[in-house]
Amino acid sequence: MRKSWVVIRREFLERVRTKWFLVGTVLGPVLMALLIFLPAVMVSRSGAERAIAVMDVTTSEFGQRVTEVLDERGRLQATRMQVEAAALETTADSLAQAVGRKEIDGFLIVTDQTVEDGRAEYRGSNATAQIEMEMLQHFLGQALLTERLNQVGVDPQLVAHANSVRLDMRTVTIRGGEATEQSGEATFMLAYFMWFLLYMAILLYGVQVLGAVVEEKTTRIVEVLVSSLRPFELLMGKVLGVGAVGLFQLSIWAVTARLLLTQRDVIGRMLGLEGPAQAFPLPEVPVSTIVVLLIYFVLGFFLYAALFAAVAAMSSTEAEARQAQAPVTIFFVIPSVLSLMAMLTEPDGALFVALSYIPFSSPISMPLRWVVSDVPIHELIGSIALLMLGLLLITWIAGRIYRVGILMYGKRPSPKEVWRWVRAS
C-alpha cells in the first residue's frame, strides 16, 4: 500500500497543479451562480416594451379589439393599421422595411380568417423570443375568444368572471408516511441536478484514468514503474489518485454552492435585485442525500475507472483507446438515460427499482430514487452491497487484464485472448 500511496500522491498533485483543473474548479461555481441568479436578473430586466403594428385586414372590430388588449395587458405598444386585403403584401413589405430600420419590432396580421379558424401571422425581429411570442399568442387568444362570444350573443364578462378563479395546486413530497416541506418541483430539480452531477463526474474522471494509463503506456514509463511495484498496485494508485482529485473538486463545488445558497439574498441585493434572488424555489438538500450521493459517486467511479483502465491497458495508442472505450461508455450512458426516463415517467416503477440494483446503473439510479421516492433502508443497503460485490468482481477482472495488457504492444487482443488473461493464475 505504501508504494500505491506514491502513485496516488503523484496522480493527485499532477492533476491539481494543471491550469485545466483550476479552470474547471472556477467554472463550476460560476455556472452555479448563473443558474441561481441569471433567471432573476433576466426577469428583472425583461420589462422593455416592444413596438408592434397590428395589420387589421378584418371587416369587423376584431383588429381594434386585438390592439386594445395588447396595449392594456401586454408589454407591447400596439398600433392599429387598417389595411385592404388587396394591399396586404405591399403593406407587409413596407412594415418589414420599418422593422429593418428598427422603427418597430414587428407586426401582427389579423384577418377575418383569424376569427374563423384562429390563424394569424406575426413577422418581426423578435419572432424567436419564445416568451414574448407565447405572451402575444395568449392575449391574441383572449381577444379571439371575446370576438367569438360576441358573435354568438354570450356576454364575455360573464365568461371572464367564470374563468377568474386561478387554480394553484401545491405539490408536497411524502417521506416515511409524513409530508415534508419540500415541493414536488423542488424535489425534481434536486434529482435532475444530482443526475447531471453524477453523470458528468463519473464519466469525466473515468476517462481521465483511461488517459493516464494510455499516456504512460505509450511513453513506456510504465515499464519503469512496474519494475518497482506490482501492476495491481499501480492500477489502484491511479484509480484512487484520480478519484481523490474528483472528490476534492466536488468538495470545493459543494462548499461554494452552500455559500451561494445561504448568501443568495445578499448577493442578489449587490446585483440590484429586489425581493428573492432566485426566479424558482431552490430545494433543500438533506444530509442523508449528500451521504448517499458521495457513497454512490465513489463506488460508481471506482467501478467504471477500473473498466476504463482495463480498456486502456489493452490499447497501444491513444486513438485505439478512444475507440475501445465506446462499449464502456455505452454501458454507462444507456442506464443513465433509462434512469432519467424512469424518474420522469414512473418513479416507483419496476424498471427504476431494477436499475437501482444493477451495479452498472445503480450509481445513477439509486441516488435519484432516494430523492424522488420513499426508498426503504433495506433496499438502499441491498443496492450498496450488490454494487460493492460488482465493484470487487470488476476490479479483480480489470486487475488481471491490466497486469498482462500494460506491457503488451502492437495488435489489439481478441476477446478470446483477453479471457485467457483473466483465467491465467
C-alpha positions as CSV (number, residue, x, y, z in Angstrom):
1,M,0.0,0.0,0.0
2,R,2.9,2.3,0.7
3,K,4.0,2.1,-3.0
4,S,0.4,2.7,-4.1
5,W,0.4,5.8,-2.0
6,V,3.3,7.2,-4.0
7,V,1.3,6.7,-7.2
8,I,-1.8,8.3,-5.6
9,R,0.2,11.3,-4.5
10,R,1.7,11.7,-7.9
11,E,-1.6,11.4,-9.8
12,F,-3.3,13.8,-7.4
13,L,-0.6,16.5,-7.5
14,E,0.0,16.2,-11.2
15,R,-3.7,17.0,-12.0
16,V,-4.3,19.6,-9.2
17,R,-1.4,21.7,-10.4
18,T,-2.7,22.0,-14.0
19,K,-4.4,25.1,-15.3
20,W,-7.3,23.0,-16.6
21,F,-8.1,21.9,-13.0
22,L,-8.1,25.5,-11.9
23,V,-10.3,26.5,-14.8
24,G,-12.7,23.7,-14.1
25,T,-12.8,24.4,-10.4
26,V,-13.6,28.0,-11.1
27,L,-16.1,27.3,-13.8
28,G,-18.2,25.1,-11.6
29,P,-19.1,27.9,-9.1
30,V,-19.6,30.4,-11.9
31,L,-22.1,28.1,-13.6
32,M,-23.9,27.6,-10.2
33,A,-24.1,31.4,-9.7
34,L,-25.5,31.8,-13.3
35,L,-28.1,29.1,-12.6
36,I,-29.2,30.8,-9.3
37,F,-29.1,34.5,-10.3
38,L,-29.3,34.7,-14.1
39,P,-33.0,33.9,-14.3
40,A,-33.8,36.5,-11.7
41,V,-31.7,39.1,-13.5
42,M,-33.4,38.3,-16.8
43,V,-36.8,38.5,-15.3
44,S,-36.0,41.9,-13.6
45,R,-34.7,43.3,-16.9
46,S,-37.3,41.9,-19.2
47,G,-39.7,44.8,-18.9
48,A,-38.7,46.6,-22.1
49,E,-41.7,47.3,-24.2
50,R,-42.0,46.2,-27.8
51,A,-43.4,48.4,-30.5
52,I,-45.6,46.4,-32.9
53,A,-48.1,47.2,-35.6
54,V,-51.4,45.4,-35.9
55,M,-52.4,45.0,-39.6
56,D,-56.2,44.9,-39.4
57,V,-57.5,43.2,-42.6
58,T,-60.8,42.3,-41.0
59,T,-64.3,43.6,-41.8
60,S,-65.2,43.7,-38.1
61,E,-63.9,45.4,-35.0
62,F,-61.7,42.4,-34.2
63,G,-58.5,44.2,-35.1
64,Q,-59.3,47.2,-32.9
65,R,-60.1,44.7,-30.0
66,V,-56.7,43.0,-30.5
67,T,-54.9,46.3,-30.4
68,E,-56.7,47.3,-27.2
69,V,-55.9,44.0,-25.5
70,L,-52.3,44.2,-26.4
71,D,-52.0,47.7,-25.1
72,E,-53.7,47.1,-21.9
73,R,-52.3,43.7,-20.8
74,G,-49.0,43.1,-22.5
75,R,-45.6,44.8,-22.6
76,L,-46.4,45.9,-26.1
77,Q,-47.1,49.3,-27.7
78,A,-49.5,48.2,-30.4
79,T,-50.6,50.5,-33.2
80,R,-53.6,49.5,-35.4
81,M,-53.3,49.9,-39.2
82,Q,-56.5,49.3,-41.3
83,V,-55.4,47.6,-44.5
84,E,-57.4,46.4,-47.5
85,A,-56.9,42.8,-48.4
86,A,-55.6,43.7,-51.9
87,A,-52.8,45.8,-50.3
88,L,-51.8,43.3,-47.6
89,E,-48.5,42.2,-49.1
90,T,-47.5,45.7,-50.2
91,T,-48.1,47.0,-46.7
92,A,-46.3,44.0,-45.2
93,D,-43.2,44.7,-47.3
94,S,-43.3,48.3,-46.1
95,L,-43.6,47.3,-42.5
96,A,-40.8,44.7,-42.9
97,Q,-38.5,47.6,-44.0
98,A,-39.6,49.5,-40.9
99,V,-38.5,46.5,-38.8
100,G,-35.2,46.5,-40.6
101,R,-34.7,50.2,-39.7
102,K,-35.6,49.3,-36.1
103,E,-38.6,51.7,-36.1
104,I,-40.8,48.9,-34.9
105,D,-40.1,45.4,-33.6
106,G,-42.6,43.5,-35.7
107,F,-46.2,43.4,-37.0
108,L,-49.2,41.2,-36.5
109,I,-51.5,40.3,-39.4
110,V,-55.2,39.5,-38.4
111,T,-57.9,38.8,-40.9
112,D,-61.5,37.5,-41.0
113,Q,-60.0,34.1,-41.3
114,T,-58.3,34.6,-37.9
115,V,-61.8,34.8,-36.3
116,E,-63.0,31.7,-38.2
117,D,-60.1,29.3,-37.7
118,G,-57.7,31.0,-35.4
119,R,-54.9,31.6,-38.0
120,A,-52.8,34.6,-37.5
121,E,-49.2,35.6,-38.5
122,Y,-46.5,37.6,-36.8
123,R,-43.4,38.9,-38.5
124,G,-40.7,40.6,-36.6
125,S,-37.1,40.7,-35.4
126,N,-38.1,39.2,-32.1
127,A,-40.0,36.3,-33.6
128,T,-37.6,33.8,-32.0
129,A,-38.2,35.2,-28.4
130,Q,-40.4,32.4,-27.2
131,I,-41.6,34.1,-24.0
132,E,-42.8,37.1,-25.9
133,M,-44.4,35.0,-28.7
134,E,-46.3,33.0,-26.1
135,M,-47.5,36.2,-24.4
136,L,-48.6,37.6,-27.7
137,Q,-50.4,34.4,-28.6
138,H,-52.1,34.3,-25.2
139,F,-53.5,37.8,-25.5
140,L,-54.5,37.3,-29.1
141,G,-56.4,34.2,-28.0
142,Q,-58.3,36.3,-25.4
143,A,-59.3,38.8,-28.0
144,L,-60.4,36.0,-30.3
145,L,-62.5,34.4,-27.5
146,T,-64.2,37.7,-26.8
147,E,-65.0,38.2,-30.5
148,R,-66.5,34.7,-30.9
149,L,-68.6,35.1,-27.7
150,N,-70.0,38.4,-29.1
151,Q,-70.9,36.7,-32.4
152,V,-73.0,34.1,-30.6
153,G,-74.5,36.5,-28.2
154,V,-72.8,35.5,-25.0
155,D,-71.6,38.1,-22.5
156,P,-67.8,37.9,-22.4
157,Q,-67.8,39.5,-18.9
158,L,-69.7,36.5,-17.5
159,V,-67.3,34.1,-19.1
160,A,-64.3,36.1,-17.8
161,H,-65.8,36.0,-14.3
162,A,-66.2,32.3,-14.5
163,N,-62.6,31.9,-15.6
164,S,-61.2,34.3,-13.0
165,V,-60.5,31.7,-10.4
166,R,-56.8,30.8,-10.6
167,L,-56.1,27.2,-9.7
168,D,-52.9,26.9,-7.6
169,M,-52.1,23.3,-6.8
170,R,-49.3,22.8,-4.3
171,T,-47.4,19.5,-4.6
172,V,-45.8,18.1,-1.4
173,T,-43.3,15.2,-1.2
174,I,-44.1,12.5,1.3
175,R,-41.3,10.7,3.1
176,G,-41.8,7.8,5.5
177,G,-45.6,8.4,5.6
178,E,-45.2,12.0,6.5
179,A,-45.4,15.2,4.5
180,T,-42.2,17.2,4.1
181,E,-41.6,20.9,3.5
182,Q,-40.2,20.2,0.0
183,S,-42.4,20.7,-3.0
184,G,-42.6,18.3,-5.9
185,E,-40.9,20.8,-8.2
186,A,-38.0,21.3,-5.9
187,T,-37.6,17.6,-5.5
188,F,-37.5,17.1,-9.3
189,M,-34.9,19.9,-9.6
190,L,-32.7,18.3,-6.9
191,A,-33.0,14.9,-8.6
192,Y,-32.2,16.3,-12.0
193,F,-29.2,18.2,-10.7
194,M,-27.9,15.0,-8.9
195,W,-28.3,13.0,-12.2
196,F,-26.3,15.6,-14.1
197,L,-23.6,15.8,-11.5
198,L,-23.1,12.1,-11.1
199,Y,-23.3,11.5,-14.9
200,M,-20.7,14.1,-15.7
201,A,-18.4,13.4,-12.7
202,I,-18.2,9.6,-13.2
203,L,-17.8,9.8,-16.9
204,L,-15.2,12.6,-17.0
205,Y,-13.0,11.3,-14.2
206,G,-13.2,7.7,-15.5
207,V,-12.0,8.9,-18.9
208,Q,-9.1,10.7,-17.1
209,V,-8.0,7.3,-15.7
210,L,-8.0,5.9,-19.3
211,G,-5.9,8.9,-20.5
212,A,-3.4,8.4,-17.7
213,V,-2.9,4.7,-18.4
214,V,-2.6,5.3,-22.1
215,E,-0.1,8.1,-21.7
216,E,2.3,6.1,-19.5
217,K,2.0,3.1,-21.8
218,T,2.7,4.9,-25.0
219,T,5.7,6.7,-23.4
220,R,6.8,3.4,-21.9
221,I,7.1,5.0,-18.5
222,V,5.0,2.1,-17.2
223,E,7.9,-0.3,-17.9
224,V,9.9,1.6,-15.3
225,L,7.0,1.8,-12.8
226,V,6.2,-2.0,-12.9
227,S,9.8,-2.7,-12.0
228,S,9.2,-1.0,-8.6
229,L,5.7,-2.0,-7.8
230,R,3.1,-4.6,-8.9
231,P,0.7,-3.8,-11.7
232,F,-2.3,-4.0,-9.4
233,E,-0.7,-1.5,-7.0
234,L,-0.2,0.8,-10.0
235,L,-3.8,0.3,-11.1
236,M,-5.2,1.1,-7.6
237,G,-2.9,4.1,-7.2
238,K,-4.1,5.6,-10.5
239,V,-7.8,5.0,-9.7
240,L,-7.5,6.3,-6.1
241,G,-5.4,9.3,-7.2
242,V,-7.8,10.4,-9.9
243,G,-10.8,9.7,-7.6
244,A,-9.2,11.9,-4.9
245,V,-9.0,14.7,-7.5
246,G,-12.7,14.3,-8.3
247,L,-13.7,14.3,-4.6
248,F,-11.5,17.4,-4.0
249,Q,-13.1,19.3,-6.8
250,L,-16.6,18.2,-5.9
251,S,-16.0,19.3,-2.3
252,I,-15.0,22.8,-3.5
253,W,-18.1,23.0,-5.6
254,A,-20.3,21.8,-2.7
255,V,-18.8,24.4,-0.3
256,T,-19.3,27.2,-2.9
257,A,-22.8,26.1,-3.7
258,R,-23.6,26.2,0.0
259,L,-22.3,29.7,0.3
260,L,-24.2,30.9,-2.8
261,L,-27.4,29.4,-1.5
262,T,-27.1,30.8,2.1
263,Q,-26.0,34.2,0.9
264,R,-28.1,34.5,-2.2
265,D,-30.2,37.4,-0.9
266,V,-27.1,39.4,0.0
267,I,-25.6,38.7,-3.5
268,G,-29.0,39.5,-5.1
269,R,-29.0,42.9,-3.5
270,M,-25.5,43.5,-4.7
271,L,-26.8,42.8,-8.2
272,G,-29.6,45.2,-7.8
273,L,-32.3,42.5,-7.5
274,E,-35.4,43.3,-5.4
275,G,-37.1,40.5,-3.4
276,P,-35.9,36.9,-3.6
277,A,-32.7,36.4,-5.6
278,Q,-34.0,33.4,-7.5
279,A,-36.7,33.0,-10.0
280,F,-37.6,29.5,-8.9
281,P,-37.7,27.7,-5.5
282,L,-34.4,26.1,-4.6
283,P,-34.5,22.7,-2.9
284,E,-33.2,21.9,0.5
285,V,-30.6,19.1,0.5
286,P,-30.8,16.8,3.5
287,V,-27.6,15.4,5.0
288,S,-28.7,11.8,4.2
289,T,-29.0,12.8,0.5
290,I,-25.4,14.1,0.5
291,V,-24.2,10.9,2.1
292,V,-26.0,8.7,-0.5
293,L,-24.6,10.9,-3.3
294,L,-21.0,10.6,-2.1
295,I,-21.3,6.8,-1.5
296,Y,-22.6,6.1,-5.0
297,F,-20.2,8.5,-6.6
298,V,-17.2,6.8,-5.0
299,L,-18.3,3.3,-5.7
300,G,-19.5,4.1,-9.2
301,F,-16.3,5.9,-10.1
302,F,-14.2,3.0,-8.9
303,L,-16.2,0.6,-10.9
304,Y,-16.1,2.5,-14.2
305,A,-12.5,3.7,-13.6
306,A,-11.4,0.1,-13.4
307,L,-13.1,-0.7,-16.7
308,F,-11.6,2.3,-18.4
309,A,-8.1,1.3,-17.0
310,A,-8.6,-2.2,-18.4
311,V,-9.6,-0.8,-21.8
312,A,-6.5,1.5,-21.8
313,A,-4.2,-1.4,-20.9
314,M,-5.4,-3.4,-24.0
315,S,-4.7,-0.4,-26.3
316,S,-1.4,0.5,-27.8
317,T,-2.2,4.1,-28.9
318,E,-4.5,6.9,-27.7
319,A,-6.7,6.7,-30.8
320,E,-7.1,3.0,-30.3
321,A,-8.1,3.6,-26.6
322,R,-10.7,6.2,-27.6
323,Q,-12.3,3.6,-29.9
324,A,-12.1,0.8,-27.4
325,Q,-13.8,2.9,-24.7
326,A,-17.1,3.1,-26.6
327,P,-18.5,-0.1,-25.1
328,V,-17.8,1.1,-21.6
329,T,-19.3,4.5,-22.3
330,I,-22.4,2.9,-23.7
331,F,-22.6,0.6,-20.6
332,F,-22.8,3.9,-18.6
333,V,-24.8,6.2,-20.9
334,I,-27.8,3.8,-21.6
335,P,-28.6,3.0,-17.9
336,S,-28.2,6.7,-17.1
337,V,-30.7,7.7,-19.8
338,L,-33.1,4.9,-18.7
339,S,-32.8,6.1,-15.1
340,L,-33.7,9.7,-16.1
341,M,-36.7,8.5,-18.2
342,A,-37.9,6.2,-15.4
343,M,-37.7,9.1,-12.9
344,L,-39.8,11.3,-15.2
345,T,-42.5,8.7,-16.1
346,E,-42.7,6.2,-13.2
347,P,-40.6,6.9,-10.1
348,D,-41.9,3.9,-8.3
349,G,-42.0,1.6,-11.3
350,A,-40.3,-1.8,-11.7
351,L,-37.8,-0.5,-14.2
352,F,-36.5,2.2,-11.8
353,V,-36.3,-0.3,-8.9
354,A,-34.4,-2.9,-11.1
355,L,-31.9,-0.2,-12.3
356,S,-31.2,0.8,-8.7
357,Y,-29.9,-2.8,-8.0
358,I,-27.8,-3.4,-11.1
359,P,-24.2,-2.4,-10.4
360,F,-23.7,-0.7,-13.8
361,S,-26.7,1.5,-13.3
362,S,-27.2,1.8,-9.5
363,P,-24.6,4.7,-9.1
364,I,-27.0,6.8,-11.0
365,S,-30.4,5.2,-10.3
366,M,-30.4,4.8,-6.6
367,P,-29.5,8.4,-5.7
368,L,-32.3,9.5,-8.0
369,R,-34.7,7.1,-6.3
370,W,-33.6,8.2,-2.9
371,V,-34.6,11.8,-3.8
372,V,-37.9,11.2,-5.7
373,S,-39.2,8.1,-3.9
374,D,-39.5,6.7,-0.4
375,V,-36.8,4.1,-0.5
376,P,-36.7,1.6,2.4
377,I,-33.4,1.4,4.1
378,H,-33.1,-2.3,3.4
379,E,-33.3,-1.6,-0.3
380,L,-30.6,1.0,0.0
381,I,-28.3,-1.4,1.9
382,G,-29.0,-4.2,-0.7
383,S,-28.2,-1.9,-3.6
384,I,-24.9,-0.8,-1.9
385,A,-24.0,-4.4,-1.2
386,L,-24.6,-5.5,-4.8
387,L,-22.6,-2.5,-6.1
388,M,-19.7,-3.4,-3.8
389,L,-19.8,-7.0,-5.0
390,G,-19.9,-5.9,-8.6
391,L,-17.0,-3.5,-7.9
392,L,-14.9,-6.3,-6.4
393,L,-15.6,-8.5,-9.3
394,I,-14.9,-5.8,-11.9
395,T,-11.7,-4.7,-10.1
396,W,-10.5,-8.3,-10.0
397,I,-11.1,-8.8,-13.7
398,A,-9.6,-5.4,-14.6
399,G,-6.6,-6.1,-12.5
400,R,-5.8,-9.3,-14.4
401,I,-6.3,-7.6,-17.7
402,Y,-4.2,-4.7,-16.6
403,R,-1.4,-7.0,-15.3
404,V,-0.8,-8.5,-18.8
405,G,-2.1,-5.8,-21.1
406,I,0.0,-3.0,-19.6
407,L,3.2,-4.4,-21.1
408,M,1.6,-5.6,-24.4
409,Y,2.1,-3.6,-27.6
410,G,1.1,-4.0,-31.2
411,K,-2.2,-5.7,-32.2
412,R,-5.2,-5.3,-30.0
413,P,-6.0,-8.6,-28.2
414,S,-9.1,-10.6,-29.3
415,P,-11.9,-11.3,-26.7
416,K,-10.6,-14.9,-26.5
417,E,-7.1,-13.7,-25.6
418,V,-8.5,-11.3,-23.0
419,W,-10.5,-14.1,-21.5
420,R,-7.3,-16.2,-21.3
421,W,-5.6,-13.3,-19.4
422,V,-8.4,-13.3,-16.9
423,R,-8.3,-17.0,-16.3
424,A,-4.5,-17.1,-16.0
425,S,-3.4,-17.6,-12.4
